[in-house]
Amino acid sequence: MCRHLAYVGPEMALGRLLCDPEHSLVHQSWEPRRQRSGTVNADGFGVGWYAEGDPVPARYRRAGPIWSDLTFADLARVVRSGAALAAVRDATRPGADGEAAAAPFADGRWLFSHNGAIRDWPDAAAPLALGLPPEELLQLESRTDSALIWALVLHRLRAGEELGAALAGTVLELAAAAPGSRLNLLLTDGAAIAATAWGDSLWYLVDADARRTVVASEPYDDDSRWYEVPDRTLLTATCTRVELTPLKETPSGEKERP
């Protein structure tokens, strides 16, 4: 359930990244090729992007399917950015949270998305929620598993953890509390990307010459430079390199692949 994508590199129109490719994120909202759970991602969408000179990203989110939003199509045609995170949503459960439940979630310079579901939600996650400060629980944007996961990640980021460590620690904590959960997480600060492959597909493309990296639930075209990330892996990336770390214990022993 859900498809998402993050990009860092030269400034480009959002439409070139999200709409124009043959198997773009927009196309994946109704016809994903590698989605392991669910079929149609029509329960909302969102995109966050960074403007030059401003570390705090802008967001555009809606509760309906991305293909029906003509305003987004027009916006994507003209808005340009060197870093973005976007997602199309297939809800874990029906709800009334509307666009507040649509990724990307945001705080300060960070953008976040979750592809998957916490098994036995909400009961299995309740002990972890109780471990958060009350003021952070009160700031949840919606009553969804993704919003709680974001709160757990954000708590680690505010404590000073790096992007990859914050995702890895959260995934391992949730996997222990709710075995069988699908926990593909995606995070960026506008300069770097971190992601986890845990229960669903994750791919990346690095063009070191052009200094651009794309991390996505699935490839948006048939470029031979796409590589699949093994399940239970942490990915960290900049615009020129990607590192993969098995998620078995505290991340260590990174390996690189251009």
Sequence and secondary structure as in RCSB ss.txt:
>XXXX:A:sequence
MCRHLAYVGPEMALGRLLCDPEHSLVHQSWEPRRQRSGTVNADGFGVGWYAEGDPVPARYRRAGPIWSDLTFADL
ARVVRSGAALAAVRDATRPGADGEAAAAPFADGRWLFSHNGAIRDWPDAAAPLALGLPPEELLQLESRTDSALIW
ALVLHRLRAGEELGAALAGTVLELAAAAPGSRLNLLLTDGAAIAATAWGDSLWYLVDADARRTVVASEPYDDDSR
WYEVPDRTLLTATCTRVELTPLKETPSGEKERP
>XXXX:A:secstr
  EEEEEEEEEEEHHHHHTSSTT HHHHTT  SS SS S   S EEEEE  TT SS EEEEESS GGG HHHHHH
HHH EEEEEEEEE   SS  S GGGGSS EEETTEEEEEEEE TTTTGGGHHHHHTS HHHHTT SSSSHHHHHH
HHHHHHHHTT  HHHHHHHHHHHHHHHSTT EEEEEEE SS EEEEESSS  EEEEETTTTEEEEESS SS  TT
EEE  SSEEEEE SS EEEEESSSS  S EE  
